[in-house]
Amino acid sequence: MSALAPYRDRLAAGLSALGLALPAHTQDRLLAFGELLLKWNTVYNLTAIRTPQEVITHHLLDSLAVLPYLEGIGRLADIGSGGGLPGIALAIARADLHVVSVEAVNKKAAFQQQAKIELGLDNFRPENARVEKLASAPPFAAVISRAFADLARFVELAGALLAPDGRMMAMKGVYPEDEIARLPAGWRVDRVVPLAVPGLQAARHLIILKRDGMEHKGD
């Protein structure tokens, strides 16, 4: 039996608590991704999370908590994605979402490529590169990061990837008041979303940034 099989109900309950109705085959793929993370982590040290239950809460559910805020987004860049989080989880959950994952560390990008192959993720593409080297790529409707850098550094490095009316989305822990205060000219906070991740006893926030002069599009 797989390591994550006993936690299938925990994943299903967590998804329900997040208001996400994902079919059984999608949940199976999420669990398969979690299995790959655990397997590769024994050799490649992809993440500090090493128990099946924490993979469910700290990785899968934490990543998927932002899914409702990606409605209308067709193309997403995930910056400094490590083991493919949140990008691979989001690509599994939404087959119509095209995700480009940018990871500079070779072994982590190699894991993402293997996960793409084993999970059959045609809508996911890993890029083993530094984010500033992708500035010439076609623009993205949204650029997301999870524990990549502070907000100022995030927009400095990845802002060039964004479409003119796009959104930068930073997944953070506690409300980053100091980081927001240090945002560079030309950027401002569009929205701050407190996230309640089932089973995760820690503050989580999604900070959505936009360029100055862009109208707020609503919730």
N, C-alpha and C positions, 0 to 999 in steps of 0.2 A: 504494500500500500504506500502511496506517495506521502511525503511529509505533510503536505497541506490538505490532504483529503479529509482529515478529522475537523478541519476548520471551514469546510464548505458552508455550513450553516451560519457561521460567524460572518463570512463574507456576504452571504445573502441578506442577513439581518442588517449589516452595516449599509449595504446598498439601499435597502428599504428605508432606513433611517435618513439617508441622504436624499430620498425621493427619486432614486434612480431605478427604473424598471429595465434591467438588462436581461436578455434571454439566457436560458441555461447554457447554451453553447458558448456565449460570450463570457459567462462566469467561469466556464471550464478553461477558456483560453487565459483568463486572468490568473487562475490557479496554476496553469502550466508555466506562465511567465514567472510567477513566484517560485516555482520549483527550480527553474533555470537560475534565478538569482541565488538561491540557496546553494545549488550545485556548484556554480562558478565561483561563488564567494569563498569557498574553502581553499581555492588556489589563488584567485586574483584579487581578493580583498576589495570587492566592489563597494561594500557598504558595511557600516558598523552594526547593522541589524542582522542578527544571526539566528533568530528563533522563528518558527513558522507563524506563531500568533502575531509577532511584531511585523512580519512581512505583510500580513493582512491589514493591520491597523496603520502602521507607520509608513508603509509604502503604497499599497493598493488603494485603500480607502482615502488616505491623505491626498494622493494624486487625483482621485476621481471626485473629490469634494469640489473641484473647480469646474467640473464638466458643465453644470448649468449656466456658467458665465461665458461659455464658448459658443452659445447659440448664434447662428449666422456667420460663424467663422469657418472658412473652408480650407485655409492654409495657415499652419502654425509652425513657428520655429521654437524649439526647446533648447535653451542655452546652458552649457555646463551640466549636461544631463546625467553624468556619472553612469549608473547602471540602467539608464533609460527611463528616468523618472522626472517629471510625470509623463513624458512623451509616449513611451510604449503603452502604458496603461490607457492613456487617452486614445491612442490609435486603435487599440483593441475594442474599446467601448464605443467608438464612433467610426465605422468603416468609411464614412464619407469625409472624414477629416484627414487631410494630408499633412503629415508631420515630418519636419526635417529636424533631426536631433544633432546638435553640434557639441562634440566632445573632443578635447585636445589630447586626452590621455589614451595612448594606443590600446592598452589592454581593455579599457572600458568601452571604447568604440568597437573593438573586436567582439566583445560580448554582445553589444547591441546588434551587430551584423548577424551573429549566430542566432540571436533571438528572432530577428526578422525572418531568417530562413526557416527555423524550426516552427515558428508560429504562423508562417504564411502571411506576413503583414505587407501586402502590396502598397498600403497607404503610408508606410513608414520608411524613412531613409536616414541612416546615420551618416554623419560627416565627421571624419577624423581630422579636425582642423581647429585653429583658433578662430574665435568668432569674428575678429576684425578682418580676417582673410576672406570672409564671405560677403563683404560689403557690396559686391557687385551682383549678388544673387537677386532674382526677381523679388520684389517687396512682399512682405507677409502681412496678412490682416491682423495678426497678433503675434507677439513674441513673449514667451513665458520663461521663467526661471524659478528654480527651487533651491534655495540656499546657495546661490551662485556668487553673488557679490552684493555690496550695498547698492542702494538705488541709484546714486550718482554714477557709480562705476558701471552699473547695468545699462543705463541709457547711453553712457559714453561709448561703450563697446558695441552694443547691439542696436542702438537707435537707428543706425543706417540701414538695417534690414527691414525696417517698418514702412508700410505703405503710409502715404500722407495722412490718411484718416484712421490709421490703425491704433492699436492699444498695446502698451507694454504691461505685462502682468507678472508681478513679483509675489511668490509665495513666501510668506514670512511667519515667524513665531509671534512674539509679542508685538504690539503696535509700535512700528519703528519711527517714533516721533522725531528723533535726531536725524535719521536718514532723510525723512521728508523735508526737514528744514534745510538740508544741504542739497536739495535738487538743483541742478544747474538751470540757468536761464533758458527759456524755451520749452520747459516741461512743467507740468503741474499734475496734481492728483485729480483724477476723474471720479474715483470711487474707492472706498475702503470697505471690504466685505469681511466681517468676522465669520470664520468657518468653525463649525462644530463637527469634528471628525469622530465618529463612533469608536469608542474604546481608546481614544487618545486623550489622556489627561494633560493637555498642554494647550496654551493659547495658539491659535492659528489665524492668520489674516491674509487676504488676497488684496494686494495694493495694485490698483489699475491706474496707469499713467497715460497721459496723452500730451500731444504738443499744444502749446498755447495757441489759442485761436480756433481750436476745433470744438464744435458744438457737442454737448453731451447728448448721447443717443438714448438715454433712458435705461431702465433696468432690463 
